[in-house]
Amino acid sequence: MRKLRAKNPQLLDLIRTLRKTARENDAKIWSAIAENLAKARCRRVSVNLSRINRHAAKGQTVAVPGKVLGSGTLDHPVTIAAFSFSAAAAAKIKKSKGRCMTFGELMRKNPKGSNVKIVG
């Protein structure tokens, strides 16, 4: 388990919640996302919409343990959960009939983490 050095209270709370949900539901996906979010800010992932478009099928749920950026296009509707979204990325996701959500919403909707793909 990585030592938390972050000062952002929302990020710290999210990491603790992810770890707790992983233990309670025996879902390793949440602990993997928590480990990626616990990295230093310069090591956290930033994913463009073009990468999500290439690696996600229509209607699939994607988790990004970092920030989603608006470079590229999204041709099909995809549900994306991430720590943060740029304004351009959120607009393009909504335009393609997709959905932006937080990890908290995704954990409540799917506590086992089944059929969720990590991109990043």
C-alpha contacts under 8 A as a table, 3 or more apart, distances in Angstrom:
res1	aa1	res2	aa2	distance
1	M	35	E	7.43
2	R	35	E	6.67
2	R	38	A	6.73
2	R	39	K	7.97
3	K	38	A	7.63
4	L	12	L	7.56
4	L	38	A	6.01
5	R	38	A	7.65
5	R	40	A	7.65
6	A	11	L	7.46
6	A	12	L	6.89
6	A	38	A	7.36
6	A	40	A	7.48
7	K	12	L	7.46
8	N	11	L	5.33
8	N	12	L	6.28
9	P	12	L	5.06
9	P	13	D	6.08
10	Q	13	D	5.17
10	Q	14	L	6.12
11	L	14	L	5.04
11	L	15	I	6.18
11	L	37	L	7.83
12	L	15	I	5.23
12	L	16	R	6.30
13	D	16	R	5.22
13	D	17	T	6.15
14	L	17	T	5.07
14	L	18	L	6.08
14	L	34	A	7.96
14	L	103	F	7.84
14	L	104	G	7.65
15	I	18	L	5.10
15	I	19	R	6.23
15	I	34	A	5.09
15	I	37	L	7.03
15	I	38	A	7.11
16	R	19	R	5.22
16	R	20	K	6.17
16	R	34	A	7.89
17	T	20	K	5.08
17	T	21	T	6.08
18	L	21	T	5.17
18	L	22	A	6.11
18	L	30	W	5.31
18	L	31	S	6.29
18	L	33	I	7.61
18	L	34	A	5.90
19	R	22	A	5.07
19	R	23	R	6.35
19	R	30	W	6.48
19	R	31	S	5.33
19	R	34	A	6.49
20	K	23	R	5.22
20	K	24	E	6.19
21	T	24	E	5.13
21	T	25	N	5.97
21	T	26	D	7.90
21	T	27	A	7.57
21	T	30	W	6.96
21	T	107	M	7.72
21	T	111	P	7.15
22	A	25	N	5.52
22	A	26	D	5.40
22	A	27	A	4.76
22	A	28	K	5.85
22	A	29	I	7.27
22	A	30	W	5.20
22	A	31	S	5.68
23	R	26	D	5.23
23	R	27	A	7.03
24	E	27	A	7.97
25	N	111	P	6.71
25	N	112	K	5.89
26	D	112	K	7.36
27	A	30	W	6.21
27	A	31	S	7.55
27	A	111	P	7.84
27	A	112	K	5.42
27	A	113	G	6.39
28	K	31	S	5.26
28	K	32	A	6.27
29	I	32	A	5.11
29	I	33	I	6.30
29	I	113	G	6.36
30	W	33	I	5.14
30	W	34	A	6.13
30	W	113	G	7.31
31	S	34	A	4.92
31	S	35	E	6.14
32	A	35	E	5.17
32	A	36	N	6.39
33	I	36	N	5.15
33	I	37	L	6.20
33	I	65	P	5.69
34	A	37	L	5.08
34	A	38	A	6.09
34	A	65	P	7.81
35	E	38	A	5.11
35	E	39	K	6.80
36	N	39	K	5.60
36	N	44	R	6.75
36	N	65	P	6.06
37	L	44	R	6.61
37	L	65	P	5.75
37	L	66	G	6.68
39	K	43	R	6.01
39	K	44	R	6.07
40	A	43	R	5.27
40	A	44	R	6.43
41	R	44	R	5.30
44	R	65	P	7.39
44	R	66	G	5.75
45	V	64	V	7.78
45	V	65	P	6.63
45	V	66	G	5.02
45	V	67	K	6.60
45	V	120	G	5.82
46	S	66	G	5.78
46	S	67	K	4.82
46	S	68	V	5.84
46	S	69	L	6.69
46	S	120	G	7.13
47	V	51	R	6.75
47	V	52	I	7.50
47	V	64	V	7.37
47	V	66	G	7.71
47	V	67	K	6.37
47	V	68	V	5.00
47	V	69	L	5.88
47	V	119	V	7.65
47	V	120	G	6.10
48	N	51	R	5.63
48	N	52	I	6.86
48	N	68	V	5.85
48	N	69	L	4.65
48	N	70	G	5.81
48	N	71	S	5.29
48	N	72	G	6.71
49	L	52	I	5.03
49	L	53	N	6.02
49	L	68	V	7.01
49	L	69	L	6.38
49	L	70	G	5.73
49	L	71	S	5.85
49	L	72	G	5.39
49	L	73	T	5.99
49	L	74	L	6.18
49	L	89	A	6.99
50	S	53	N	5.00
50	S	54	R	6.33
50	S	71	S	6.56
50	S	72	G	4.47
50	S	73	T	5.65
50	S	74	L	6.65
51	R	54	R	5.14
51	R	55	H	6.25
52	I	55	H	5.28
52	I	56	A	5.65
52	I	62	V	7.93
52	I	74	L	7.69
52	I	119	V	7.11
53	N	56	A	5.73
53	N	57	A	7.66
53	N	73	T	7.22
53	N	74	L	5.37
53	N	75	D	6.78
53	N	76	H	7.55
55	H	119	V	7.82
56	A	60	Q	6.20
56	A	61	T	7.88
56	A	62	V	7.18
56	A	78	V	7.35
56	A	117	K	7.99
57	A	60	Q	5.51
57	A	76	H	7.75
57	A	78	V	7.46
58	K	76	H	5.48
58	K	77	P	5.70
58	K	78	V	6.01
59	G	76	H	7.64
59	G	77	P	5.65
59	G	78	V	4.95
59	G	79	T	6.76
60	Q	78	V	5.47
60	Q	79	T	6.30
60	Q	115	N	7.68
60	Q	116	V	7.47
60	Q	117	K	7.99
61	T	78	V	6.20
61	T	79	T	4.74
61	T	80	I	5.93
61	T	81	A	7.71
61	T	115	N	6.93
61	T	116	V	5.16
61	T	117	K	6.40
62	V	78	V	7.37
62	V	79	T	6.20
62	V	80	I	4.87
62	V	81	A	6.24
62	V	116	V	5.61
62	V	117	K	4.81
62	V	118	I	5.84
62	V	119	V	6.66
63	A	80	I	5.91
63	A	81	A	4.80
63	A	82	A	5.89
63	A	103	F	7.98
63	A	116	V	6.66
63	A	117	K	5.97
63	A	118	I	4.76
63	A	119	V	6.22
64	V	67	K	6.89
64	V	68	V	7.16
64	V	80	I	7.38
64	V	81	A	6.19
64	V	82	A	4.74
64	V	83	F	7.25
64	V	118	I	5.95
64	V	119	V	5.45
64	V	120	G	6.08
65	P	82	A	5.84
65	P	83	F	6.23
65	P	118	I	7.71
65	P	119	V	7.90
65	P	120	G	7.09
66	G	82	A	6.05
66	G	83	F	5.26
66	G	84	S	6.58
67	K	82	A	6.27
67	K	83	F	5.96
67	K	84	S	4.81
67	K	85	F	5.52
67	K	86	S	7.40
68	V	82	A	6.89
68	V	84	S	6.49
68	V	85	F	4.81
68	V	86	S	6.29
68	V	89	A	6.50
69	L	85	F	6.42
69	L	86	S	5.40
69	L	88	A	7.23
69	L	89	A	5.35
70	G	73	T	7.78
70	G	86	S	6.53
70	G	87	A	7.65
70	G	88	A	4.95
70	G	89	A	3.82
70	G	90	A	7.61
70	G	92	K	7.18
71	S	89	A	7.49
73	T	92	K	7.20
74	L	77	P	7.57
74	L	92	K	6.95
74	L	93	I	6.81
74	L	96	S	6.38
75	D	96	S	6.47
76	H	96	S	6.03
76	H	97	K	7.55
76	H	98	G	7.47
77	P	93	I	7.50
77	P	96	S	5.53
77	P	97	K	5.13
77	P	98	G	4.14
77	P	99	R	7.56
78	V	93	I	7.69
78	V	97	K	7.77
78	V	98	G	4.73
78	V	99	R	6.47
79	T	98	G	5.52
79	T	99	R	4.63
79	T	100	C	6.16
79	T	101	M	7.46
80	I	98	G	7.73
80	I	99	R	6.14
80	I	100	C	5.14
80	I	101	M	6.16
81	A	100	C	6.02
81	A	101	M	4.71
81	A	102	T	5.14
81	A	103	F	5.69
81	A	106	L	6.82
82	A	85	F	6.96
82	A	100	C	7.83
82	A	101	M	6.86
82	A	102	T	5.78
82	A	103	F	6.37
83	F	102	T	6.48
83	F	103	F	7.03
84	S	102	T	7.98
85	F	89	A	6.20
85	F	90	A	6.10
86	S	89	A	5.21
86	S	90	A	6.30
87	A	90	A	5.26
87	A	91	A	6.27
88	A	91	A	5.19
88	A	92	K	6.23
89	A	92	K	5.18
89	A	93	I	6.12
90	A	93	I	5.18
90	A	94	K	6.24
90	A	100	C	6.76
91	A	94	K	5.27
91	A	95	K	6.09
92	K	95	K	4.93
92	K	96	S	6.28
93	I	96	S	5.30
93	I	97	K	6.55
93	I	98	G	5.05
93	I	99	R	6.38
93	I	100	C	7.08
94	K	97	K	5.09
94	K	98	G	5.28
94	K	99	R	6.19
94	K	100	C	7.67
95	K	98	G	7.29
101	M	105	E	6.30
101	M	106	L	6.92
102	T	105	E	5.37
102	T	106	L	6.43
103	F	106	L	4.96
103	F	107	M	6.03
104	G	107	M	5.16
104	G	108	R	6.30
105	E	108	R	5.22
105	E	109	K	6.15
106	L	109	K	5.04
106	L	110	N	5.83
106	L	111	P	7.57
107	M	110	N	5.15
107	M	111	P	4.72
107	M	112	K	7.85
107	M	113	G	7.25
108	R	111	P	5.80
110	N	113	G	5.38
110	N	114	S	6.97
113	G	116	V	5.87
